[in-house]
C-alpha cells in the first residue's frame, strides 16, 4: 500500500516519499509525516536471518513506496559499505546485562552516519525521479554530529552543495576539528555566534523564506535539508531498532514476540521517534525511555505535559543533546493530536511566540509508551566511571546519559525486561570528558590526542580511522557569522550576491 506524506501544519495535497525527501521541510514550515505507519510484512523470525542491509531494505521499502526495488537496493548498497568498520554495521554489545546498540561504526563515529550515509543517495535518486534540474543546496544546523556526517555524505556528490552551521563554542574539540577539516569544493562550514537552537531556528527561517526560494530558483538552486526534519533521515533510523530486535532473537537472548525496552539519549527527538515508529510497525517494544541531560525540556514535558523552552541553556559534556527546541517532537505532537494539523499548528505557534505550550489530558494519555528522566553532569560522569570499573566497557557522554537514566528507571519501576540502549557516539569523539570521568586527576593535564591514545589503551579498542585522519589535517573552513548573517553567508557561497 502506497505511503504518502502530509505536513504537520496544513491539510495540503499529500506528497510522495521522494518529493518529501527533496523538500526536506514543507512550505508551511511543517514536517512531513507518513499518512499511516505501515506494518512489518516479514516475521521477526524471517528478519532475524537477515543482515543489516537486508533488514534496512525490508523496513525502508514500506515507507519509500515510490522507489523501485532496484533504486532502493542501490541506495542501501552504496550507503552501508566499507565506510563502516564492521560488517554487521550496528553491533549489539552486552555490558552488565544491558545491550548497547553501537551506532558509531561509520565514517564519522556517530549514529548520524546510519542515516546520513544513505540520505545523499536517496536525495539524488529523488531528484532524478522528479526531473529536478536545479542544483540542490543542503542547509543544515548541527549540535555536533549531524554536521560532519552530512559533510562526509555529500562531499563531492554531483549536483549538490552543503552548508553546515554549528554553534562556535558549543561542540567538542574533536567534533569541531572533524567539520573544519572537511574537504570538498561543494562544502561550507560556518560557526555561528549562538547556540544550537539559534542555528536551527536560523536554518528554518531560511527554509520558510519564499522570496529567497524564488531568488534561488531563478539562479538554478533549491534547498533541502540533511537535518532530522527530513523524512529521509528518520526512515533509515527505524531500521536499526528492527535489526537490534532481530539480532537478540537470532542469538536466543529473547523469545519471538517478547517485549523489550529501548533507551535513547535524546535532544532533537528524531532517534527516539524512530523507535516509536518501529513499535507502531509491530516491533515488540514496551517502554521508550527518553533520556535527557541537564537541558531537560523533554523530561519536564513528559512529566507535566508542558513544553517550555524558557529556561537557561546549559552547555554540557553531551553537547549533541544541548537542545531546547526538539524539532522532531512536532511529529509526535501531530500524531497524538489525532493528525490534526490545526491543533499542531496552534501549539507550534505558541512555542514560537511564547516559548511554551501545553497539551491536553487526552493527548497526554497517548504518551503512555514513553518514560522520561534526565542525568546531571555528575551522574553522567559517574556512570562512565561505574561501567568502566565494572567491566572495562567505555561509554561516550551521550550514551552515559542514557545508561544513567536507565539505572534510575530500573530502580524506580523494578522493570527488568531485556533492554537496548542506543549508543550514539564513540567515546573517542568526547575523549577529554570521558577520560576525566574515569580519572580526572590522572588525565586532565594531557593534550587531546595523547588522551586518544590513552583511551585506546585502557579500553583495548583501536583508534578509529575518523580520529587518525584529523590528527594532522589542515583547517579548511574558518568562517564565522552572527545568526542574522546566515542568509548572506549562503548567498556568498552560491555566488548570488
C-alpha positions as CSV (number, residue, x, y, z in Angstrom):
1,X,0.0,0.0,0.0
2,X,1.4,3.4,-1.0
3,X,2.6,5.7,1.8
4,X,2.1,9.4,1.1
5,X,3.3,12.3,3.3
6,X,1.4,15.2,4.9
7,X,2.6,18.4,6.5
8,X,2.1,18.6,10.2
9,X,0.8,22.2,9.8
10,X,-1.7,22.1,7.0
11,X,-4.1,20.0,5.0
12,X,-2.5,20.4,1.7
13,X,-2.1,17.8,-1.0
14,X,0.0,14.8,0.2
15,X,3.3,14.2,-1.5
16,X,5.3,11.1,-2.4
17,X,8.3,9.9,-0.4
18,X,10.7,11.2,-3.0
19,X,9.0,14.6,-3.0
20,X,9.1,14.8,0.8
21,X,12.8,14.0,0.8
22,X,13.6,16.6,-1.8
23,X,11.7,19.3,0.0
24,X,13.0,18.5,3.5
25,X,10.5,20.9,5.1
26,X,7.0,21.7,3.9
27,X,6.4,25.2,2.5
28,X,4.2,26.0,5.6
29,X,7.0,25.2,8.0
30,X,5.6,21.8,8.9
31,X,7.4,18.5,8.9
32,X,6.4,15.6,6.6
33,X,4.8,12.6,8.3
34,X,3.5,9.3,6.7
35,X,-0.2,9.2,6.2
36,X,-0.1,5.8,8.0
37,X,2.5,3.7,9.8
38,X,3.0,0.5,7.7
39,X,3.1,-2.8,9.4
40,X,6.2,-5.1,9.1
41,X,5.4,-7.6,6.4
42,X,8.2,-10.0,7.3
43,X,8.0,-12.1,10.5
44,X,10.5,-11.4,13.3
45,X,12.0,-14.8,12.7
46,X,12.5,-14.1,9.0
47,X,14.1,-10.7,9.9
48,X,16.5,-12.5,12.3
49,X,18.0,-14.4,9.4
50,X,18.9,-11.2,7.5
51,X,22.0,-9.0,7.6
52,X,21.7,-5.2,8.2
53,X,21.3,-4.3,4.5
54,X,18.5,-6.8,4.0
55,X,16.7,-5.6,7.2
56,X,17.1,-2.0,6.0
57,X,15.5,-2.8,2.7
58,X,12.6,-4.6,4.3
59,X,11.9,-1.6,6.5
60,X,12.5,1.2,4.1
61,X,10.5,-0.3,1.2
62,X,7.4,0.1,3.4
63,X,7.9,3.9,3.7
64,X,9.6,4.8,0.4
65,X,6.9,3.3,-1.8
66,X,7.6,5.3,-4.9
67,X,11.2,3.9,-5.1
68,X,11.7,0.9,-7.2
69,X,13.4,-2.2,-5.7
70,X,16.4,-1.5,-7.8
71,X,16.6,2.2,-6.8
72,X,16.3,1.5,-3.1
73,X,18.6,-1.5,-3.1
74,X,21.2,0.6,-4.9
75,X,21.0,3.4,-2.3
76,X,21.4,0.8,0.5
77,X,24.3,-0.9,-1.2
78,X,26.2,2.4,-1.6
79,X,25.5,3.6,1.9
80,X,26.3,0.6,4.1
81,X,29.7,-0.3,2.6
82,X,33.3,-0.1,3.7
83,X,32.7,3.3,5.3
84,X,31.7,1.2,8.3
85,X,34.4,-0.5,10.2
86,X,32.4,-3.7,10.9
87,X,30.5,-5.9,8.5
88,X,27.5,-6.1,10.9
89,X,27.1,-2.2,10.7
90,X,25.4,-1.9,14.1
91,X,26.8,-4.4,16.7
92,X,25.0,-5.2,19.9
93,X,27.4,-5.4,22.8
94,X,26.3,-6.7,26.2
95,X,27.7,-5.0,29.3
96,X,26.3,-5.9,32.7
97,X,23.2,-7.5,31.3
98,X,22.3,-4.5,29.1
99,X,22.6,-4.4,25.3
100,X,24.3,-1.4,23.8
101,X,23.5,-0.9,20.2
102,X,26.7,0.6,18.8
103,X,25.6,3.1,16.1
104,X,29.0,4.7,15.8
105,X,30.9,2.4,13.4
106,X,30.5,4.7,10.3
107,X,32.9,7.2,8.9
108,X,32.3,9.9,11.4
109,X,31.9,7.7,14.5
110,X,28.4,8.8,15.5
111,X,24.9,7.5,15.0
112,X,24.1,10.1,12.4
113,X,26.2,8.0,9.9
114,X,23.4,5.4,10.0
115,X,21.0,7.8,8.1
116,X,23.4,10.3,6.6
117,X,25.3,7.6,4.7
118,X,22.2,6.9,2.7
119,X,20.5,10.3,2.5
120,X,22.6,11.7,-0.4
121,X,21.7,8.6,-2.4
122,X,18.0,8.9,-1.5
123,X,18.2,12.6,-2.4
124,X,19.9,12.3,-5.8
125,X,17.6,9.4,-6.7
126,X,14.6,11.6,-5.7
127,X,15.9,14.4,-7.9
128,X,16.1,12.1,-10.9
129,X,12.6,10.7,-10.2
130,X,11.1,14.2,-10.1
131,X,13.1,15.6,-13.1
132,X,14.8,18.2,-10.9
133,X,17.5,20.1,-12.8
134,X,18.3,22.6,-10.1
135,X,21.4,22.1,-8.0
136,X,20.3,21.0,-4.6
137,X,21.7,23.1,-1.7
138,X,21.7,21.2,1.6
139,X,21.3,23.5,4.5
140,X,21.9,22.1,8.0
141,X,22.2,23.1,11.6
142,X,24.2,20.8,13.8
143,X,24.8,20.4,17.5
144,X,27.9,18.4,16.7
145,X,27.4,15.1,14.9
146,X,25.0,15.8,12.1
147,X,27.3,18.3,10.6
148,X,30.3,16.1,9.9
149,X,28.1,13.1,8.9
150,X,26.3,15.3,6.4
151,X,29.5,16.8,5.1
152,X,31.0,13.3,4.7
153,X,27.9,12.1,2.9
154,X,27.5,15.0,0.5
155,X,31.2,16.0,-0.2
156,X,31.8,15.6,-3.9
157,X,28.3,14.5,-4.7
158,X,27.5,15.9,-8.1
159,X,24.5,18.3,-8.3
160,X,24.7,19.2,-4.6
161,X,26.2,21.7,-2.3
162,X,26.1,21.7,1.5
163,X,26.3,24.4,4.1
164,X,26.6,23.4,7.8
165,X,26.0,25.9,10.6
166,X,27.2,25.0,14.1
167,X,27.5,26.8,17.5
168,X,31.0,28.1,17.6
169,X,31.5,27.4,21.3
170,X,29.0,24.6,21.6
171,X,30.7,21.4,20.2
172,X,33.6,19.3,21.4
173,X,37.1,20.0,20.1
174,X,37.0,16.7,18.1
175,X,33.6,17.5,16.6
176,X,34.8,20.9,15.5
177,X,38.0,19.6,14.0
178,X,36.1,16.9,12.1
179,X,34.0,19.6,10.5
180,X,36.5,22.4,9.8
181,X,39.0,19.9,8.1
182,X,36.3,18.7,5.7
183,X,37.5,18.7,2.1
184,X,35.3,19.2,-0.9
185,X,34.6,22.2,-3.2
186,X,30.8,21.8,-2.6
187,X,31.1,22.1,1.2
188,X,31.0,25.1,3.6
189,X,31.2,25.0,7.4
190,X,30.2,28.1,9.5
191,X,30.5,28.7,13.2
192,X,27.7,30.9,14.4
193,X,27.8,33.2,17.5
194,X,25.0,31.5,19.4
195,X,23.8,28.1,20.5
196,X,22.3,25.2,18.5
197,X,18.7,26.4,18.9
198,X,19.8,29.7,17.3
199,X,21.4,27.8,14.4
200,X,18.4,25.6,13.9
201,X,15.9,28.5,14.1
202,X,18.0,30.4,11.5
203,X,18.0,27.5,9.1
204,X,14.2,27.0,9.5
205,X,13.8,30.8,8.9
206,X,15.7,30.5,5.6
207,X,13.7,27.5,4.6
208,X,10.4,29.3,5.1
209,X,11.6,32.4,3.2
210,X,9.6,32.0,0.0
211,X,11.1,35.1,-1.6
212,X,14.6,33.8,-1.1
213,X,13.5,30.4,-2.5
214,X,12.2,32.1,-5.7
215,X,15.5,34.0,-5.9
216,X,17.5,30.8,-5.7
217,X,15.2,29.0,-8.2
218,X,15.9,31.8,-10.7
219,X,19.7,31.1,-10.2
220,X,19.3,27.3,-10.6
221,X,19.3,26.3,-6.9
222,X,16.8,24.8,-4.4
223,X,17.1,24.0,-0.8
224,X,16.8,20.7,1.0
225,X,17.8,19.6,4.5
226,X,20.0,16.9,6.0
227,X,18.7,17.5,9.5
228,X,16.3,15.0,11.1
229,X,13.5,17.2,10.0
230,X,14.0,15.4,6.6
231,X,11.9,12.2,6.5
232,X,14.8,10.7,4.5
233,X,16.8,10.9,7.8
234,X,14.1,9.5,10.0
235,X,13.2,6.4,8.0
236,X,16.7,4.9,7.9
237,X,16.8,5.2,11.7
238,X,13.8,2.9,12.2
239,X,15.9,0.1,10.6
240,X,18.4,-0.3,13.4
241,X,15.8,-0.9,16.1
242,X,14.2,-3.6,14.0
243,X,17.7,-5.1,13.4
244,X,18.6,-5.0,17.1
245,X,15.5,-6.9,18.0
246,X,16.1,-9.4,15.2
247,X,19.7,-9.9,16.4
248,X,18.5,-10.6,20.0
249,X,16.1,-13.1,18.7
250,X,18.8,-14.7,16.5
251,X,21.2,-15.1,19.4
252,X,18.5,-16.6,21.7
253,X,18.6,-13.6,24.0
254,X,14.8,-13.2,23.8
255,X,11.8,-15.3,22.7
256,X,9.9,-14.5,19.5
257,X,7.4,-11.7,20.4
258,X,9.0,-11.0,23.8
259,X,8.8,-7.3,24.6
260,X,12.0,-5.2,25.2
261,X,12.6,-1.7,26.4
262,X,14.6,0.8,24.4
263,X,16.6,3.7,25.9
264,X,17.6,6.7,23.7
265,X,19.7,9.7,24.7
266,X,17.6,12.5,23.2
267,X,18.0,16.0,22.1
268,X,16.1,16.7,18.8
269,X,13.8,13.7,19.4
270,X,14.3,12.1,16.0
271,X,16.2,9.0,17.2
272,X,13.6,8.0,19.8
273,X,10.7,8.9,17.4
274,X,12.2,6.3,15.0
275,X,11.9,3.7,17.8
276,X,8.3,4.8,18.3
277,X,7.6,4.3,14.6
278,X,9.2,0.8,14.8
279,X,7.0,-0.1,17.8
280,X,3.9,1.0,15.8
281,X,5.0,-1.1,12.9
282,X,4.7,-4.1,15.2
283,X,8.1,-4.4,16.7
284,X,7.6,-5.7,20.3
285,X,8.9,-2.7,22.2
286,X,7.4,-1.9,25.6
287,X,8.8,1.3,27.1
288,X,10.5,4.0,25.2
289,X,12.9,5.6,27.7
290,X,13.7,9.2,26.8
291,X,17.0,10.3,28.4
292,X,17.9,14.0,28.7
293,X,20.9,15.8,30.0
294,X,20.6,19.0,32.1
295,X,18.8,20.6,29.2
296,X,15.8,18.6,30.4
297,X,13.0,20.2,28.5
298,X,11.7,16.8,27.3
299,X,11.8,15.3,30.8
300,X,9.7,18.2,32.0
301,X,7.3,17.7,29.1
302,X,6.7,14.0,29.8
303,X,6.3,14.8,33.5
304,X,3.9,17.7,33.2
305,X,2.5,17.9,29.6
306,X,4.1,21.4,29.3
307,X,6.8,22.1,26.8
308,X,8.7,25.2,27.9
309,X,11.9,26.4,26.3
310,X,12.0,29.5,28.5
311,X,15.0,28.4,30.7
312,X,18.7,28.6,30.9
313,X,20.6,26.9,28.1
314,X,23.2,24.7,29.7
315,X,26.5,23.7,27.9
316,X,27.2,20.1,28.9
317,X,29.7,17.4,28.2
318,X,27.0,15.8,26.0
319,X,26.7,18.7,23.5
320,X,24.7,16.9,20.8
321,X,21.8,16.9,23.3
322,X,22.2,20.6,24.3
323,X,18.9,21.5,22.7
324,X,15.8,23.3,24.0
325,X,13.7,23.1,20.8
326,X,13.2,19.4,19.9
327,X,12.1,19.7,16.3
328,X,11.0,16.1,15.8
329,X,8.7,16.2,18.8
330,X,6.3,18.0,16.4
331,X,5.8,14.8,14.5
332,X,4.7,13.1,17.8
333,X,2.5,16.0,18.8
334,X,0.7,15.9,15.4
335,X,0.2,12.1,15.9
336,X,-1.2,12.4,19.5
337,X,-3.4,15.3,18.3
338,X,-5.2,12.7,16.1
339,X,-3.4,14.0,12.9
340,X,-4.9,17.5,13.4
341,X,-2.8,20.0,11.6
342,X,-4.8,22.8,13.1
343,X,-4.2,21.7,16.6
344,X,-0.5,21.1,16.0
345,X,0.0,24.4,14.3
346,X,-1.7,26.2,17.2
347,X,0.8,24.6,19.6
348,X,3.8,25.3,17.4
349,X,2.7,28.9,17.0
350,X,2.5,29.2,20.8
351,X,6.1,27.8,21.0
352,X,7.2,30.3,18.5
353,X,5.6,33.3,20.2
354,X,5.5,32.4,23.9
355,X,8.2,29.8,24.0
356,X,5.9,27.2,25.5
357,X,2.7,25.1,25.0
358,X,0.7,22.7,27.0
359,X,-1.1,19.5,25.7
360,X,-4.5,18.4,27.0
361,X,-5.3,15.3,29.0
362,X,-6.4,13.2,26.1
363,X,-3.1,13.9,24.3
364,X,-1.1,13.1,27.5
365,X,-2.8,9.7,27.7
366,X,-1.3,8.8,24.3
367,X,2.2,9.2,25.7
368,X,2.0,6.1,27.9
369,X,4.7,4.4,25.9
370,X,7.2,7.0,27.0
371,X,9.2,7.4,30.2
372,X,11.3,10.5,30.6
373,X,14.2,11.2,33.0
374,X,17.5,13.1,33.0
375,X,21.1,12.7,34.2
376,X,23.1,15.6,35.7
377,X,26.7,16.2,34.7
378,X,27.9,14.4,37.8
379,X,25.6,11.4,37.2
380,X,26.8,11.2,33.6
381,X,30.5,11.1,34.6
382,X,29.8,8.7,37.4
383,X,28.1,6.3,35.0
384,X,31.1,6.3,32.7
385,X,33.4,5.5,35.6
386,X,31.0,2.9,37.1
387,X,30.7,0.8,33.9
388,X,34.4,1.1,33.1
389,X,35.4,-0.1,36.5
390,X,32.8,-2.9,36.5
391,X,33.6,-4.4,33.1
392,X,36.0,-2.3,31.1
393,X,33.4,-1.0,28.7
394,X,33.7,2.7,27.9
395,X,30.7,4.9,27.1
396,X,30.7,8.3,25.4
397,X,29.0,11.1,27.3
398,X,25.7,10.8,25.5
399,X,25.3,7.1,25.9
400,X,26.3,7.6,29.5
401,X,23.3,9.9,30.0
402,X,21.0,7.1,28.6
403,X,22.7,4.5,30.8
404,X,22.4,6.6,33.9
405,X,18.7,7.3,33.2
406,X,18.1,3.5,32.6
407,X,19.6,2.8,36.1
408,X,17.1,5.3,37.5
409,X,14.2,3.7,35.6
410,X,15.1,0.2,36.8
411,X,15.3,1.4,40.4
412,X,12.0,3.3,40.1
413,X,10.0,0.6,38.4
414,X,11.6,-2.7,39.1
415,X,11.2,-3.5,35.3
416,X,13.9,-6.0,34.3
417,X,12.9,-6.6,30.7
418,X,15.7,-7.1,28.2
419,X,16.8,-3.6,27.3
420,X,18.6,-2.0,24.4
421,X,20.4,1.3,24.8
422,X,21.1,3.3,21.7
423,X,24.9,4.0,21.9
424,X,25.0,7.1,19.8
425,X,28.7,8.1,19.6
426,X,32.2,6.7,20.1
427,X,33.9,7.7,23.3
428,X,36.8,8.8,21.1
429,X,34.6,11.7,20.0
430,X,34.5,13.1,23.5
431,X,37.8,11.9,24.8
432,X,38.5,14.6,27.4
433,X,35.2,14.3,29.1
434,X,35.3,10.5,29.1
435,X,38.8,10.3,30.4
436,X,38.2,12.9,33.1
437,X,35.2,10.9,34.2
438,X,37.4,7.9,34.6
439,X,40.2,9.6,36.4
440,X,40.4,13.4,36.3
441,X,43.5,13.7,38.4
442,X,45.4,11.4,36.0
443,X,44.2,12.7,32.7
444,X,43.2,16.4,33.0
445,X,46.6,17.8,32.0
446,X,47.1,15.6,28.9
447,X,46.6,17.0,25.5
448,X,43.7,15.9,23.3
449,X,45.5,13.3,21.1
450,X,47.5,11.9,23.9
451,X,44.2,11.2,25.6
452,X,43.0,9.5,22.4
453,X,45.9,7.1,22.6
454,X,45.4,6.5,26.3
455,X,41.7,5.7,25.8
456,X,42.7,3.2,23.1
457,X,45.0,1.5,25.6
458,X,42.6,1.3,28.6
459,X,39.6,0.3,26.5
460,X,41.6,-2.1,24.3
461,X,39.9,-0.5,21.2
462,X,41.8,0.6,18.1
463,X,41.7,4.4,17.5
464,X,39.0,4.9,14.8
465,X,40.1,6.0,11.4
466,X,38.0,9.2,11.7
467,X,40.2,10.3,14.6
468,X,43.5,9.3,13.0
469,X,42.5,11.3,9.9
470,X,42.2,14.6,11.7
471,X,45.4,14.4,13.9
472,X,47.3,16.5,11.3
473,X,44.6,17.6,8.9
474,X,44.7,21.3,8.0
475,X,41.8,23.6,8.8
476,X,39.9,24.2,5.6
477,X,36.9,26.2,7.0
478,X,37.4,29.2,9.3
479,X,34.1,31.0,8.6
480,X,32.0,32.6,11.4
481,X,28.9,34.7,11.4
482,X,26.1,36.2,13.5
483,X,22.7,34.5,13.4
484,X,21.4,37.5,11.5
485,X,24.1,36.9,8.8
486,X,23.3,33.3,7.9
487,X,21.4,34.1,4.7
488,X,24.2,36.3,3.4
489,X,26.7,33.5,4.0
490,X,24.6,31.2,1.9
491,X,24.3,33.9,-0.9
492,X,28.1,34.3,-0.9
493,X,28.7,30.6,-1.1
494,X,26.4,30.2,-4.0
495,X,27.8,33.4,-5.7
496,X,24.4,35.1,-6.0
497,X,25.1,38.4,-4.1
